[in-house]
Amino acid sequence: MINDLTVGHPLKLIVGFAIPLLLGNLFMQLYQISDMIIVGHLISVNALAAIGASAPIYMVFLMIAFGFTGGLTVITAQRFGAHDEDGVRTSVFHCLLASLVLSVVLTCGLIVFLKPLLHLTNIPPELFEDAYKFMYVMCLSTVMIILFNLLSGFIRALGDSKTPLYFLIFCSLINIVLNFTFINYCGWGVVGSAMGTLVSNLLSVIICFIYMWHKFPLLRLQKDFMHYDFAVMREHLNIAFPMAMQFSILSFSIMIIQSVCNSFGPDVIAAVAAAFRIEQFATQPLLALGLAMATFSAQNWGAHLLSRIRRGVKYAFVISTVISICGFFVMRKIGADMIAVFVDTGNNSTGNDIAFIIEIGRQYLYISTMFYFFLGLIFVFRNTIQGMGKPILPLLSSITELCVRAFSAIYLAKVIGYRGIMYAGPLAWFAAGILVVCGYGYYIRKFSKNNPFRWKLGEVKQRLRINGPID
């Protein structure tokens, strides 16, 4: 259902928009965690370590795609917020064109440079073959993942976060079933895990496209709007490229940490991979809130409602703080038990130290939970700024994260061993969180002073839409 986020109480709209996003992201994390549990139990801890050790490479390319498509659909949301239907249709065509080109480039790049990248991350020899097989199949699913993310982004740009939820649930459940089938019954090993992802995303793209075509006429491709316009494409790319760089920098920093982690052997790799998945699961409410703020701010920016964006940010900050506090206590209470789920404690034929793996994962979660507040700041303020079409500061914050993560992981790992890896992410959150908060304050003061008539006119138009013209 199309939803105009420029009208109504900001708190109600943000929470209502974020909840389906949260549920969708939880299902996505659920199938990723289930995949690792299936691999850890049905194959081996080493197979789990192989997937964990190679995943950051794929994440670099995948996050480029997510950032790129997310940047493209910011323009779509702004056009919708401005009630420019022709602009929405033109945006859809240019977004699809740019995404298809990116899909081909990323897929070819991954396939060509896969082996050198795996060697670059210091993957232990005993894990290399499984890591390569898993990654090669995942490369082939890149196009489907990009298209699915883009189609979901179109629907969210129109204020509908429920429909993408349904497709994510479908994709997640199908993925879990296929992974179990391919591994347990077909005996495909780690390749079965990757094949489950490929097939489930293919089915999701097909069904999502058919549904979108029938239920969202505004998003249909029409011949009158299928003309390439350099100025329009440049407008989209001016946001998409910096956001792609931002996401790639973040994932590249994670790859650096993984490279350092890989030097400590399979047990540490498996523990960190499991803890990282749990951390991603625990921080999904913060991520969903940030995604909601991106669409909320984009629509209201298109409608020239700056004061409404400020109100939304205040509500989001309070919600983020509450979520961070709850996450701190919950993860400290059940974190170690969740780590144990990833490994088969009753079958240890490969000689891995299961107790050591669980303890490392517990330590990782204990450290990261203390910094959830700063991660919440990043999600709220960085996504708000991105929705306003200002990608440079978010890019700078990502560079800050890269520098802090890389320095912390490399230096601290030498000083205090594998525990140094655990501090890299939290310290990066702290530095980047402070930066985006200060940057947001700077932008708001700047925009409030520049062309105040624009914001006043936006508020007048909003009142007319709500109350109708004055007789």
C-alpha positions as CSV (number, residue, x, y, z in Angstrom):
1,M,0.0,0.0,0.0
2,I,1.3,3.4,-1.0
3,N,1.9,5.6,2.0
4,D,2.6,9.4,2.1
5,L,5.1,10.0,4.9
6,T,4.7,13.8,4.6
7,V,1.3,13.8,6.3
8,G,0.6,12.4,9.8
9,H,2.4,12.2,13.2
10,P,6.1,11.5,12.5
11,L,6.5,9.0,15.5
12,K,3.5,6.9,14.3
13,L,4.7,6.9,10.7
14,I,8.3,6.1,11.5
15,V,7.5,3.2,13.9
16,G,4.8,1.9,11.5
17,F,7.3,2.0,8.6
18,A,10.1,0.5,10.6
19,I,8.3,-2.5,12.1
20,P,7.8,-4.3,8.7
21,L,11.4,-3.5,7.8
22,L,12.5,-5.0,11.1
23,L,10.5,-8.2,10.6
24,G,11.9,-8.5,7.1
25,N,15.5,-8.0,8.2
26,L,15.0,-10.5,11.0
27,F,13.8,-13.1,8.6
28,M,16.8,-12.3,6.4
29,Q,19.1,-12.7,9.3
30,L,17.2,-15.8,10.3
31,Y,17.9,-17.6,7.1
32,Q,21.5,-16.5,7.2
33,I,21.9,-17.8,10.7
34,S,20.0,-21.0,9.9
35,D,22.3,-21.5,7.0
36,M,25.3,-21.3,9.3
37,I,23.7,-23.6,11.8
38,I,22.9,-26.1,9.1
39,V,26.5,-26.0,7.8
40,G,28.0,-26.2,11.3
41,H,25.9,-29.2,12.2
42,L,25.5,-31.1,9.0
43,I,28.9,-30.6,7.6
44,S,31.6,-29.4,10.0
45,V,33.0,-26.5,12.0
46,N,35.6,-26.1,9.3
47,A,32.9,-25.6,6.7
48,L,31.3,-23.0,8.9
49,A,34.7,-21.3,9.2
50,A,35.2,-21.4,5.4
51,I,31.9,-19.6,4.9
52,G,32.7,-17.1,7.6
53,A,36.2,-16.5,6.3
54,S,35.1,-15.8,2.7
55,A,31.8,-14.0,3.3
56,P,33.4,-10.5,3.9
57,I,34.7,-10.6,0.3
58,Y,31.3,-11.1,-1.1
59,M,30.0,-8.5,1.3
60,V,32.2,-5.8,-0.2
61,F,30.7,-6.3,-3.6
62,L,27.2,-6.8,-2.2
63,M,27.3,-3.7,-0.1
64,I,28.4,-1.8,-3.2
65,A,25.2,-3.0,-4.8
66,F,23.0,-2.2,-1.8
67,G,24.5,1.3,-1.4
68,F,24.1,2.0,-5.1
69,T,20.5,0.9,-5.4
70,G,19.7,2.6,-2.1
71,G,21.1,5.8,-3.5
72,L,19.2,5.5,-6.7
73,T,15.8,5.1,-4.9
74,V,16.4,8.1,-2.8
75,I,15.6,10.2,-5.9
76,T,12.5,8.0,-6.4
77,A,11.3,8.7,-2.9
78,Q,12.0,12.5,-3.2
79,R,10.0,12.6,-6.5
80,F,7.1,10.8,-4.8
81,G,7.3,13.2,-1.8
82,A,7.1,16.1,-4.2
83,H,4.0,14.4,-5.8
84,D,5.8,14.3,-9.2
85,E,4.4,11.1,-10.8
86,D,6.2,11.6,-14.1
87,G,9.4,12.1,-12.1
88,V,8.8,8.8,-10.3
89,R,8.4,6.9,-13.6
90,T,11.5,8.5,-15.1
91,S,13.4,7.6,-12.0
92,V,12.4,4.0,-12.2
93,F,13.7,3.6,-15.7
94,H,17.1,5.2,-14.9
95,C,17.4,3.1,-11.7
96,L,16.8,-0.1,-13.6
97,L,19.3,0.8,-16.3
98,A,22.0,1.7,-13.9
99,S,21.4,-1.4,-11.7
100,L,21.6,-3.8,-14.7
101,V,25.0,-2.3,-15.7
102,L,26.3,-2.6,-12.2
103,S,25.1,-6.2,-11.9
104,V,27.1,-7.3,-14.9
105,V,30.2,-5.4,-13.8
106,L,30.1,-6.8,-10.2
107,T,29.5,-10.4,-11.3
108,C,32.3,-10.4,-13.8
109,G,34.6,-8.7,-11.3
110,L,33.9,-11.2,-8.6
111,I,34.4,-14.2,-10.9
112,V,37.7,-12.9,-12.3
113,F,39.3,-11.8,-9.1
114,L,37.9,-14.4,-6.7
115,K,41.0,-16.5,-6.1
116,P,43.3,-13.5,-5.6
117,L,40.9,-12.0,-3.1
118,L,40.6,-15.2,-1.2
119,H,44.4,-15.4,-0.9
120,L,44.5,-11.8,0.1
121,T,42.4,-12.5,3.2
122,N,44.8,-15.1,4.6
123,I,42.3,-18.0,4.5
124,P,43.9,-21.1,5.9
125,P,44.8,-23.8,3.3
126,E,42.4,-26.3,4.8
127,L,39.5,-23.9,4.3
128,F,40.4,-22.6,0.9
129,E,38.6,-25.2,-1.4
130,D,35.3,-24.9,0.4
131,A,35.5,-21.1,0.5
132,Y,36.2,-20.9,-3.2
133,K,33.3,-23.2,-4.1
134,F,30.9,-21.3,-1.9
135,M,31.9,-17.9,-3.2
136,Y,31.8,-18.9,-6.9
137,V,28.2,-19.9,-6.7
138,M,27.4,-16.8,-4.7
139,C,28.9,-14.7,-7.4
140,L,26.3,-16.0,-9.8
141,S,23.5,-14.8,-7.5
142,T,24.7,-11.2,-7.6
143,V,22.3,-10.0,-10.3
144,M,19.2,-11.5,-8.6
145,I,20.1,-10.0,-5.2
146,I,20.7,-6.5,-6.8
147,L,17.3,-6.7,-8.7
148,F,15.5,-7.8,-5.6
149,N,16.9,-5.1,-3.5
150,L,16.1,-2.5,-6.2
151,L,12.5,-3.6,-6.6
152,S,12.1,-3.6,-2.8
153,G,13.6,-0.1,-2.7
154,F,11.1,1.2,-5.3
155,I,8.2,-0.1,-3.1
156,R,9.7,1.4,0.1
157,A,10.2,4.7,-1.7
158,L,6.4,4.9,-2.1
159,G,6.0,4.5,1.7
160,D,5.2,0.8,1.6
161,S,7.4,-1.3,3.9
162,K,4.9,-4.2,4.3
163,T,5.1,-5.6,0.8
164,P,8.9,-6.1,0.8
165,L,8.4,-7.9,4.2
166,Y,6.2,-10.5,2.6
167,F,8.8,-11.2,-0.1
168,L,11.6,-11.4,2.4
169,I,9.7,-13.9,4.4
170,F,9.1,-16.0,1.3
171,C,12.7,-15.7,0.3
172,S,13.9,-16.6,3.8
173,L,11.7,-19.7,4.2
174,I,12.5,-21.0,0.7
175,N,16.2,-20.4,1.4
176,I,16.2,-22.4,4.6
177,V,14.3,-25.3,3.0
178,L,16.6,-25.4,0.0
179,N,19.8,-25.2,2.1
180,F,18.7,-28.1,4.2
181,T,17.7,-30.1,1.2
182,F,20.8,-29.4,-0.9
183,I,23.1,-30.2,2.0
184,N,21.4,-33.0,3.8
185,Y,19.8,-34.9,0.9
186,C,21.8,-33.9,-2.2
187,G,25.1,-34.0,-0.3
188,W,26.4,-30.8,-2.0
189,G,28.2,-29.4,1.0
190,V,28.9,-25.7,1.1
191,V,27.8,-25.4,-2.5
192,G,24.3,-26.4,-1.5
193,S,24.2,-23.5,0.9
194,A,25.1,-21.1,-1.9
195,M,22.7,-22.7,-4.3
196,G,19.9,-22.2,-1.9
197,T,20.6,-18.5,-1.8
198,L,20.7,-18.3,-5.6
199,V,17.5,-20.2,-6.3
200,S,15.5,-18.5,-3.5
201,N,16.5,-15.0,-4.8
202,L,15.6,-15.9,-8.4
203,L,12.1,-16.9,-7.4
204,S,11.7,-13.8,-5.2
205,V,12.7,-11.5,-8.0
206,I,10.2,-13.1,-10.4
207,I,7.3,-13.0,-8.0
208,C,8.1,-9.5,-6.7
209,F,8.3,-8.1,-10.3
210,I,4.9,-9.6,-11.2
211,Y,3.3,-8.4,-8.0
212,M,4.7,-4.9,-8.4
213,W,3.5,-4.7,-12.0
214,H,-0.1,-5.5,-11.0
215,K,-0.3,-3.6,-7.7
216,F,1.8,-0.5,-8.2
217,P,0.9,1.1,-11.6
218,L,3.1,4.1,-10.7
219,L,6.2,1.9,-10.9
220,R,5.4,0.3,-14.3
221,L,7.8,1.0,-17.1
222,Q,6.1,3.0,-19.8
223,K,7.3,3.8,-23.2
224,D,7.0,7.5,-22.9
225,F,9.4,7.5,-19.9
226,M,11.9,5.0,-21.3
227,H,14.3,7.6,-22.7
228,Y,17.8,8.0,-21.4
229,D,18.5,11.5,-20.0
230,F,22.0,12.3,-19.1
231,A,21.0,15.0,-16.6
232,V,18.5,12.7,-14.8
233,M,21.1,9.8,-14.7
234,R,23.7,12.2,-13.3
235,E,21.3,13.3,-10.6
236,H,20.8,9.6,-9.6
237,L,24.5,8.8,-9.8
238,N,25.5,11.8,-7.7
239,I,23.8,10.1,-4.8
240,A,24.3,6.4,-5.8
241,F,28.1,6.5,-6.3
242,P,28.9,8.1,-2.9
243,M,26.6,5.7,-1.1
244,A,28.1,2.7,-3.0
245,M,31.5,3.9,-1.9
246,Q,30.3,4.4,1.6
247,F,28.9,0.8,1.8
248,S,32.0,-0.7,0.1
249,I,34.3,1.1,2.5
250,L,32.4,-0.3,5.5
251,S,32.5,-3.8,4.1
252,F,36.1,-3.4,3.1
253,S,36.9,-2.5,6.7
254,I,35.2,-5.7,7.8
255,M,37.3,-7.7,5.3
256,I,40.4,-6.2,6.9
257,I,39.2,-7.4,10.3
258,Q,38.4,-10.8,8.8
259,S,41.9,-11.0,7.3
260,V,43.4,-10.4,10.7
261,C,41.0,-12.9,12.2
262,N,41.9,-15.6,9.7
263,S,45.5,-15.6,10.9
264,F,44.3,-17.0,14.3
265,G,43.0,-20.3,12.9
266,P,39.6,-22.0,12.3
267,D,38.4,-21.9,16.0
268,V,38.7,-18.1,16.2
269,I,37.3,-17.7,12.7
270,A,34.2,-19.8,13.5
271,A,33.7,-18.0,16.8
272,V,33.9,-14.5,15.3
273,A,31.7,-15.5,12.4
274,A,29.0,-16.8,14.7
275,A,29.2,-13.8,17.0
276,F,29.1,-11.4,14.1
277,R,25.9,-13.1,12.8
278,I,24.3,-12.8,16.3
279,E,25.4,-9.1,16.5
280,Q,23.8,-8.5,13.1
281,F,20.6,-10.1,14.4
282,A,20.6,-8.1,17.6
283,T,21.1,-4.8,15.8
284,Q,18.4,-5.2,13.3
285,P,16.0,-2.9,15.2
286,L,18.5,-0.1,14.8
287,L,19.0,-0.9,11.1
288,A,15.3,-0.9,10.5
289,L,14.9,2.4,12.3
290,G,17.7,3.9,10.1
291,L,16.0,2.6,6.9
292,A,12.7,4.1,8.0
293,M,14.4,7.5,8.6
294,A,16.0,7.4,5.1
295,T,12.6,7.1,3.4
296,F,10.9,9.5,5.8
297,S,13.5,12.2,5.3
298,A,13.6,11.6,1.5
299,Q,9.9,12.1,1.1
300,N,9.8,15.1,3.4
301,W,12.9,16.6,1.8
302,G,11.1,16.3,-1.6
303,A,8.1,18.1,0.0
304,H,10.4,20.8,1.5
305,L,9.4,20.0,5.1
306,L,12.6,20.5,7.0
307,S,11.0,21.1,10.4
308,R,9.2,17.7,10.0
309,I,12.5,16.0,9.4
310,R,13.9,17.5,12.6
311,R,10.9,16.2,14.6
312,G,11.3,12.7,13.1
313,V,15.0,12.7,14.1
314,K,14.2,13.5,17.7
315,Y,11.7,10.7,17.9
316,A,14.1,8.3,16.2
317,F,16.9,9.2,18.6
318,V,14.8,8.4,21.7
319,I,13.7,5.0,20.1
320,S,17.3,4.2,19.2
321,T,18.5,4.9,22.8
322,V,15.9,2.6,24.2
323,I,16.7,-0.2,21.7
324,S,20.4,0.1,22.5
325,I,19.9,-0.3,26.3
326,C,17.6,-3.3,25.8
327,G,20.1,-4.9,23.4
328,F,22.9,-4.4,25.9
329,F,21.0,-6.4,28.6
330,V,19.5,-9.1,26.4
331,M,22.7,-10.0,24.6
332,R,24.7,-10.2,27.8
333,K,22.1,-12.5,29.2
334,I,21.8,-15.0,26.3
335,G,24.8,-14.3,24.1
336,A,26.8,-17.4,25.1
337,D,23.9,-19.7,24.6
338,M,23.3,-18.4,21.1
339,I,26.9,-19.0,20.2
340,A,26.6,-22.6,21.3
341,V,23.7,-23.1,18.8
342,F,26.1,-22.6,15.8
343,V,28.3,-25.7,16.6
344,D,27.5,-29.3,17.2
345,T,28.8,-29.8,20.8
346,G,28.1,-33.6,20.6
347,N,30.1,-34.2,17.4
348,N,33.6,-32.8,17.2
349,S,35.3,-35.1,14.7
350,T,37.5,-32.3,13.3
351,G,39.2,-31.7,16.7
352,N,37.9,-28.1,17.2
353,D,37.9,-26.7,20.8
354,I,34.1,-26.1,21.2
355,A,34.4,-24.5,24.6
356,F,37.1,-22.1,23.4
357,I,34.9,-21.1,20.4
358,I,31.9,-20.4,22.7
359,E,34.1,-18.3,25.0
360,I,35.5,-16.2,22.2
361,G,32.1,-15.5,20.9
362,R,30.8,-14.5,24.3
363,Q,33.7,-12.1,24.8
364,Y,33.0,-10.6,21.4
365,L,29.3,-9.9,22.2
366,Y,30.1,-8.6,25.7
367,I,32.4,-5.9,24.2
368,S,30.2,-4.9,21.3
369,T,27.0,-4.5,23.3
370,M,28.6,-1.6,25.3
371,F,28.7,0.5,22.0
372,Y,25.3,-0.2,20.6
373,F,24.3,3.4,21.5
374,F,26.8,4.8,19.0
375,L,25.8,2.3,16.3
376,G,22.2,3.6,16.8
377,L,23.5,7.2,16.2
378,I,25.0,6.1,13.0
379,F,21.9,4.5,11.7
380,V,19.6,7.4,12.6
381,F,21.6,10.4,11.6
382,R,23.5,8.9,8.6
383,N,20.4,7.6,7.0
384,T,18.5,10.9,7.6
385,I,21.3,12.8,5.8
386,Q,21.3,10.3,2.9
387,G,17.6,10.7,2.5
388,M,18.1,14.4,2.2
389,G,20.3,13.7,-0.7
390,K,23.6,14.7,1.0
391,P,25.9,11.7,0.6
392,I,29.3,13.3,1.3
393,L,29.2,13.4,5.1
394,P,28.0,9.7,5.3
395,L,30.9,8.8,3.0
396,L,33.3,10.6,5.3
397,S,31.9,8.8,8.3
398,S,32.5,5.5,6.5
399,I,36.1,6.5,5.8
400,T,36.4,7.2,9.5
401,E,35.1,3.8,10.3
402,L,37.5,2.2,7.9
403,C,40.5,3.9,9.4
404,V,39.5,3.2,13.0
405,R,38.6,-0.4,12.3
406,A,41.8,-1.1,10.3
407,F,44.1,0.6,12.8
408,S,42.4,-1.1,15.8
409,A,42.3,-4.6,14.3
410,I,45.9,-4.6,13.1
411,Y,47.5,-2.8,16.1
412,L,45.4,-4.2,18.9
413,A,45.7,-7.8,17.5
414,K,49.4,-7.5,17.8
415,V,49.2,-6.2,21.3
416,I,46.5,-8.3,22.9
417,G,45.9,-11.1,20.3
418,Y,42.6,-12.0,18.9
419,R,40.8,-9.9,21.5
420,G,42.0,-6.9,19.7
421,I,39.6,-7.8,16.8
422,M,36.7,-7.4,19.2
423,Y,37.4,-3.7,19.8
424,A,37.7,-2.7,16.2
425,G,34.0,-2.4,15.4
426,P,32.9,-0.7,18.6
427,L,35.7,1.9,18.4
428,A,34.7,2.7,14.8
429,W,31.1,3.1,15.8
430,F,32.1,5.6,18.5
431,A,34.1,7.7,16.1
432,A,31.6,7.6,13.2
433,G,28.6,8.2,15.5
434,I,30.1,11.4,16.9
435,L,30.9,12.6,13.4
436,V,27.4,12.1,11.9
437,V,25.7,13.8,14.8
438,C,27.9,16.9,14.5
439,G,27.4,16.8,10.7
440,Y,23.6,16.6,11.0
441,G,23.6,19.6,13.3
442,Y,25.7,21.5,10.8
443,Y,23.4,20.7,7.9
444,I,20.2,21.6,9.8
445,R,21.6,25.0,10.8
446,K,22.8,25.6,7.2
447,F,19.5,24.7,5.6
448,S,17.4,26.6,8.1
449,K,19.3,29.8,7.3
450,N,19.4,29.3,3.5
451,N,16.2,30.0,1.6
452,P,13.8,29.9,4.6
453,F,10.9,30.8,2.2
454,R,11.3,27.3,0.6
455,W,10.6,25.5,3.9
456,K,7.7,27.9,4.7
457,L,6.2,27.3,1.3
458,G,6.5,23.5,1.8
459,E,4.6,23.8,5.1
460,V,1.8,25.8,3.5
461,K,1.4,23.3,0.7
462,Q,1.2,20.5,3.3
463,R,-1.6,22.3,5.2
464,L,-3.5,22.7,1.9
465,R,-3.1,19.0,1.2
466,I,-4.5,18.2,4.6
467,N,-7.2,20.8,5.0
468,G,-7.9,21.6,1.3
469,P,-7.9,25.1,-0.1
470,I,-9.3,28.0,2.0
471,D,-12.6,29.4,0.7
